[in-house]
């Protein structure tokens, strides 16, 4: 399936927002790593609300971020899955887009009492 990459415009808002609520989001950064002088773009957080998954929203968000990074001279784009949710599906999604598996994510619980973290 051919993909056209372009910057988002005001006309694209309905694809990412329904009744004033976002249906997908992406937060990313670009930086030089300590081991290289080449700039690397990284997806920090990426998500689509459950009811809109598999609708193309995630693909459009990721492709827009990819273009943003390319336009700024990124050498590589990194993305990870740290939620532990739908790992196989997310792996297939990223591999279809040309990503390769380069490592893994590990998590350590630091606080069992979540009441202190809220509010």
KOLMI-240525 format. One record per atom (N, C-alpha, C, O): x, y, z. Coordinates in pm, whole numbers, plus 50000, padded with zeros to 5 digits. Example, Ala and Ser with C-alpha at 12.3 -4.5 7.8 and 13.67 -1.06 7.14 Angstrom:
// residues 2
513194943150780 512304955050780 513204967050780 514244966850846 512854977550708 513674989450714 512905000350787 513415011450804 
//
This chain:
// residues 119
500854988350000 500005000050000 500895012450000 501685014150093 500805021149899 501625033149895 501225042950005 500045044550036 502225049350064 501995059050170 502545072350123 503685073150078 501755082850134 502195096350102 502515103250234 501675103750323 503725108550247 504135115150369 504125130150345 504685135050247 503495137350436 503445151850428 503215157250568 502885149750659 503385170250586 503095176450714 501595176850736 500815178450641 501185175450861 499765176550896 499325190950875 500105200350890 498055192450841 497445205650825 496185206250911 495775196250969 495585217950918 494335219550991 493255209950939 492415205351016 493285206950810 492305197850751 492445183550804 491515175550790 493585180250864 493805166750917 493235164851057 493145153551104 492845175451124 492375174351262 491265163951278 491315156351375 490275162951189 489235152651209 489775138451214 489135129651272 490925135851154 491495122351156 492065118851293 492205107051326 492395128951373 493025126451502 492165130751621 492515127851736 491065137351596 490205142251703 488755139051669 488305141351557 488025133751767 486595131251750 485865138151863 486205136251980 484895146051831 484075153351929 484975160352031 484725159852151 486025166851981 486905174552068 487875166552152 488585172252234 487945153352133 488865145052211 489885138552118 489535133452012 491165138852158 492185132352075 491945117352066 491495111052162 492235111651951 492135097051932 493515090851917 493645078551915 494545099151908 495905094251899 496875105251935 496545117151926 498085101351975 499075111052015 500465105051996 500645092951999 501415114051978 502815109751969 503665120852028 503455132652001 504625116852110 505595126152168 506965120752131 507265109052153 507795129152075 509105124652034 510155135452053 509845146852087 511375131552030 512495140752045 513575137351943 513565126551883 514475146551925 515645143851843 516855149151918 516855160451967 517905140751926 519095144752000 520305137151949 520175127251877 521455141751986 522685134551956 522985125652076 522955130152190 523255113152049 523575103652155 525035105052194 525855109952116 525375100752314 526755102252361 527735093852279 528935096752277 527245083652212 528115074652137 528245078451989 528915071351914 527615089451947 527645092951805 527365107851788 526665114051869 527905113451682 527605127351649 526365128551560 525935139651528 525795117251521 524635117451433 523355119251514 523185112851618 522435128051468 521175130051541 520245117951526 520095112151418 519635114251637 518715102951641 517365107851693 517295114951793 516295104151623 514935107451667 514385095551745 514625083951710 513655098551851 513085088051935 511625091051966 511265102451999 510795080851955 509405081851999 509415079352149 509835068652194 508945088952225 508905087652371 507585081552415 507565072752501 506505086252356 505185080852389 504325081252263 504335091052189 503595070552241 502815069052118 501585060852155 501705050252217 500415065652118 499225057952150 498025061752066 497955072552008 497085052552061 495795054551993 494725048852086 494895038052143 493635056252103 492575051252191 492065037752139 492015035652018 491685028552229 491305014952187 490295014352073 490435006051983 489295022652074 488265022151971 488725026251833 488025023851734 489895032451823 490405037151693 491665029851648 492255033251545 492085019751724 493245011951682 492915004451554 491775000651531 493925002551471 493794995851341 492995004051241 492524998751140 492845017151266 492105025851175 493025034151087 492565041250998 494325033351112 495265041451037 495745053651112 496675060451066 495145056851226 495555068551304 497005067151348 497795076451332 497375055651403 498745053451449 499755054351336 500835060151352 499415048651224 500295049151107 500525063651065 501655067651040 499455071351056 499595085451015 500435093351115 501255101551075 500235091051244 501035098051344 502515094551332 503375103351332 502795081751322 504195077351314 504855082151186 506025086051188 504145082051075 504705086850949 504935101950952 505905106850894 504065109251018 504265123751032 505505126651117 506275135651086 505695118951224 506875120751308 508135116851232 509165123551242 508055106251155 509185101851073 509605113050977 510795115950963 508645119250912 508955130150819 509535142050893 510475148450845 508985145151011 509515156151093 510985153551122 511815162551108 511305141151163 512685137751196 513595138351073 514715143451081 513125133050960 513925133550836 514195147850795 515305151150754 513205156450805 513365170550768 514405177550854 514965187750812 514665172350972 515635178351063 516975170951062 517835173551146 517135161650968 518415155150950 518685143151038 519845139351057 517645136951094 517855125251179 518475113851099 518095111450985 519415106951160 520065095551100 519235082851122 519235073851037 518545082251235 517805070251273 516575074151353 516555084651418 515565065651348 514345067451427 514195055151515 514185043851466 514065057451645 513875046651742 512485047351803 511965058251829 511895035851826 510615034951894 510595022051974 511105011851927 510025022352092 509945010452176 508525008152224 507675016952212 508294996452277 507004993152335 507254990052482 507844979752515 506814998852569 507064996952712 505804994152791 505864992252913 504654993652724 503404991252796 503164976552824 502414973152916 503804967852748 503544953552763 502224949352703 501824937752719 501524958452635 500204955652577 500364952652428 501014960052355 499774941652384 499764937852242 501164938052181 501384943552074 502104931952251 503504932152207 503684926052068 504414931651986 503044914652042 503204908351910 502664917251799 503294918751694 501494922951821 500884931751720 501754944051695 501964947951580 502254950051802 503094961851786 504394958251715 504894966051634 504954946551746 506164942151678 505944940751528 506784945051449 504834934651490 504514933251347 504324946951282 504794949251171 503644955951351 503394969451301 504724976451271 504924981651161 505634976651370 506904983451350 507744976751242 508374983651162 507764963651237 508554956551135 508034959250996 508824960750902 506694960050979 506124963250847 506574977050801 506674979450680 506824985950893 507244999550859 508755000750837 509255011450804 509474989750857 510904989950832 511774990650957 512994991250946 511174990651075 511954990451198 512544976451217 512024966551165 513644975751291 514224962851328 514344962451480 514534972851544 514224950851536 514334949151681 515804950551721 516664943451668 516084959851814 517464962351852 517714960552002 518844962352047 516724957052079 516914955552223 515594952652290 514734945952232 515424957452410 514184955152483 514014965452593 514924973252621 512854965552654 512554974652764 512384966552892 511834955552890 512864972153002 512704965953133 512094976253226 512364988253212 511274971953319 510644980953414 510824975553556 510854963453577 510934984753652 511044981053792 510034989353872 510035001553863 509194982753950 508224989654034 508974996854145 509764990654217 508735009754161 509375017654265 508425021054379 508855023954490 507135020754351 506175024654454 504955015754441 504345014954334 504595009254547 503385000754546 502155008854583 501055005654537 502315019354665 501195027654707 501015038954608 501705049054615 500075037454514 499875047554410 499155059854462 499155070054393 498565059454579 497845071154632 498785082954649 498345094454640 500055080554675 501025091454691 501375097854557 501805109354553 501195090654448 501565095654316 500435103554251 500675110554152 499255102654303 498085109154243 497705121154328 497515120154449 497585132754259 497075144654325 498065150554414 497785160754477 
//
